[in-house]
C-alpha cells in the first residue's frame, strides 16, 4: 500500500503541475464556454483515463527492460525537457478554438475525443510514461488521471470566475521551476548510482 500511495501522490503532483497552462487546459476553458462544466469534466476524465492507462503500460514496459539508474538519468533529462517545454508555453490555434466552439454533438463525446487526440504525445502523457518507469502502474495511473482532471477542473472554475485575469506567466514559471528541480534531482540520483 505504501508504494501505491507514493505513486499516487507523486504522479498527482507532477501531472497537476504539468497541466497548468497546457494546451488541453486551454481547451477545457474553451469547451466550458460552450457546454456545462459537468459533461466537460466527464469527457476529460474518460479521455485522460484511457491515454494515461496506455502511458503507464508503456512506462512499465520500459521500466522492466532498462536498469533503474539509467531510467533515473533519462527521467531527469526528460523532466528538464518538460521544464523547457513549459517555459515555451502552449496556446490554442484559431482552428483549434473554432473546432471547440463549433462542436454540436454530445458534449461528453466531443470533449472526450478532442482531449484524447490532444493528449497523444503531450507532455502530460510523456511525464506519465516517465513516472510509470519508476513507480507502480496503478498508483501512477490513478494519480496522473486525477491530477490532470483536477487541473482542468480548476481551469474551468477559475476561468468562469475570473475570466482572463489569470497570471499565466507566474503559473508557467512556477511549473517550469518544479520540473527543472525534479529533473536535476533525478539526474543527481542517477549519477550517484552510476558511480
C-alpha positions as CSV (number, residue, x, y, z in Angstrom):
1,X,0.0,0.0,0.0
2,X,2.9,2.3,0.7
3,X,4.2,2.1,-2.9
4,X,0.7,2.8,-4.2
5,X,0.3,5.9,-2.1
6,X,3.7,7.2,-3.1
7,X,3.0,6.6,-6.8
8,X,-0.4,8.3,-6.4
9,X,0.8,11.4,-4.6
10,X,3.9,11.9,-6.8
11,X,2.1,11.4,-10.1
12,X,-0.8,13.6,-9.0
13,X,1.6,16.4,-8.1
14,X,3.7,16.1,-11.3
15,X,0.8,15.9,-13.7
16,X,-1.2,18.6,-11.9
17,X,1.8,21.0,-12.3
18,X,2.4,19.8,-15.9
19,X,-1.2,20.5,-16.9
20,X,-1.1,24.2,-15.6
21,X,-1.0,26.4,-18.7
22,X,-1.1,23.4,-21.0
23,X,-3.0,23.4,-24.3
24,X,-5.5,20.9,-23.0
25,X,-6.2,23.2,-20.1
26,X,-7.0,25.9,-22.6
27,X,-9.2,23.5,-24.4
28,X,-11.1,22.9,-21.2
29,X,-11.7,26.6,-20.8
30,X,-12.9,26.8,-24.4
31,X,-15.3,23.9,-24.0
32,X,-16.6,25.3,-20.7
33,X,-17.8,28.4,-22.6
34,X,-19.9,26.2,-24.8
35,X,-21.0,23.3,-22.6
36,X,-21.9,22.8,-18.9
37,X,-18.9,22.0,-16.7
38,X,-20.0,18.5,-15.7
39,X,-20.2,17.0,-19.2
40,X,-16.9,18.7,-20.0
41,X,-15.2,17.1,-16.9
42,X,-16.7,13.7,-17.7
43,X,-15.3,13.9,-21.2
44,X,-11.9,15.0,-19.9
45,X,-11.9,12.2,-17.3
46,X,-12.7,9.4,-19.7
47,X,-10.1,10.6,-22.3
48,X,-7.4,11.1,-19.7
49,X,-8.0,7.7,-18.1
50,X,-7.6,6.0,-21.4
51,X,-4.5,7.9,-22.5
52,X,-2.8,7.6,-19.1
53,X,-3.6,3.9,-18.9
54,X,-1.7,3.5,-22.2
55,X,1.1,5.7,-20.9
56,X,1.6,3.6,-17.8
57,X,1.6,0.4,-19.9
58,X,4.4,1.9,-22.0
59,X,6.3,3.1,-18.9
60,X,6.0,-0.2,-17.1
61,X,7.3,-2.0,-20.2
62,X,10.3,0.4,-20.4
63,X,10.9,0.0,-16.7
64,X,11.2,-3.7,-16.9
65,X,13.8,-3.5,-19.7
66,X,16.0,-0.7,-18.6
67,X,18.2,-0.6,-15.4
68,X,16.9,1.8,-12.8
69,X,20.0,4.1,-12.7
70,X,19.6,4.7,-16.5
71,X,15.9,5.3,-16.0
72,X,16.6,7.9,-13.4
73,X,19.1,9.6,-15.8
74,X,16.6,9.5,-18.7
75,X,13.8,10.7,-16.5
76,X,15.9,13.6,-15.2
77,X,16.7,14.7,-18.7
78,X,13.1,14.3,-19.7
79,X,12.0,16.5,-16.8
80,X,14.4,19.2,-17.8
81,X,12.9,19.0,-21.3
82,X,9.4,19.3,-19.7
83,X,10.6,22.5,-17.9
84,X,11.8,24.0,-21.2
85,X,8.5,22.9,-22.9
86,X,6.5,24.6,-20.1
87,X,8.5,27.8,-20.4
88,X,7.9,27.8,-24.2
89,X,4.1,27.6,-23.4
90,X,1.1,26.3,-25.2
91,X,-1.7,28.1,-27.0
92,X,-4.7,27.2,-29.0
93,X,-4.6,27.9,-32.7
94,X,-7.5,29.7,-34.2
95,X,-8.5,26.5,-35.9
96,X,-8.5,24.5,-32.6
97,X,-10.5,27.3,-30.9
98,X,-13.1,27.2,-33.8
99,X,-13.4,23.4,-33.6
100,X,-14.1,23.6,-29.8
101,X,-16.8,26.3,-30.4
102,X,-18.5,24.6,-33.4
103,X,-18.9,21.2,-31.8
104,X,-22.6,20.3,-31.8
105,X,-22.6,16.6,-30.9
106,X,-22.8,15.2,-27.4
107,X,-20.6,17.3,-25.1
108,X,-19.1,14.3,-23.4
109,X,-18.2,12.6,-26.7
110,X,-16.9,15.8,-28.3
111,X,-14.8,16.7,-25.3
112,X,-13.6,13.2,-24.8
113,X,-12.4,12.7,-28.4
114,X,-10.8,16.2,-28.5
115,X,-8.9,15.6,-25.3
116,X,-7.9,12.1,-26.3
117,X,-6.3,13.4,-29.5
118,X,-4.8,16.4,-27.8
119,X,-3.1,14.3,-25.1
120,X,-1.4,11.9,-27.5
121,X,2.3,12.8,-27.3
122,X,1.6,15.7,-25.0
123,X,4.0,16.4,-22.0
124,X,1.5,15.0,-19.5
125,X,1.5,11.7,-21.4
126,X,5.3,11.7,-21.6
127,X,5.5,12.6,-17.9
128,X,3.1,9.7,-17.0
129,X,5.3,7.3,-19.0
130,X,8.4,8.6,-17.2
131,X,6.7,8.2,-13.8
132,X,5.4,4.7,-14.5
133,X,9.0,3.5,-15.2
134,X,9.8,4.2,-11.5
135,X,6.5,3.8,-9.6
136,X,3.7,1.3,-9.5
137,X,1.4,1.4,-12.5
138,X,-1.9,1.6,-10.7
139,X,-1.0,4.4,-8.4
140,X,0.6,6.3,-11.3
141,X,-2.4,5.8,-13.5
142,X,-4.9,7.0,-10.8
143,X,-2.7,9.8,-9.6
144,X,-1.9,11.2,-13.1
145,X,-5.6,11.0,-14.1
146,X,-6.8,12.7,-11.0
147,X,-4.0,15.3,-11.3
148,X,-4.9,16.2,-14.8
149,X,-8.7,16.3,-14.2
150,X,-8.2,18.4,-11.1
151,X,-6.0,20.9,-13.0
152,X,-8.6,21.1,-15.8
153,X,-11.4,21.5,-13.3
154,X,-9.5,24.3,-11.6
155,X,-9.1,26.0,-15.0
156,X,-12.8,25.8,-15.7
157,X,-13.7,27.1,-12.3
158,X,-11.2,29.9,-12.2
159,X,-11.8,30.7,-15.8
160,X,-15.5,31.1,-15.2
161,X,-14.9,33.2,-12.0
162,X,-12.1,35.4,-13.1
163,X,-12.2,35.4,-16.9
164,X,-8.9,36.2,-18.4
165,X,-7.2,37.7,-15.3
166,X,-5.1,34.6,-14.6
167,X,-1.4,35.2,-14.0
168,X,-0.3,32.8,-16.8
169,X,3.4,33.8,-16.7
170,X,3.6,33.1,-12.9
171,X,2.0,29.7,-13.3
172,X,4.2,28.9,-16.3
173,X,7.4,29.9,-14.5
174,X,6.4,28.0,-11.3
175,X,5.6,24.8,-13.2
176,X,8.9,25.0,-15.2
177,X,10.9,25.5,-12.0
178,X,9.3,22.4,-10.4
179,X,10.1,20.3,-13.5
180,X,13.7,21.6,-13.5
181,X,14.2,20.9,-9.8
182,X,12.7,17.4,-10.2
183,X,14.9,16.8,-13.3
184,X,18.1,17.9,-11.6
185,X,17.3,15.7,-8.5
186,X,16.7,12.6,-10.7
187,X,20.0,13.3,-12.6
188,X,21.9,13.7,-9.4
189,X,20.4,10.4,-8.1
190,X,21.3,8.6,-11.3
191,X,24.9,10.0,-11.3
192,X,25.4,8.8,-7.7
193,X,24.0,5.3,-8.6
194,X,26.2,5.1,-11.8
195,X,29.4,6.0,-10.0
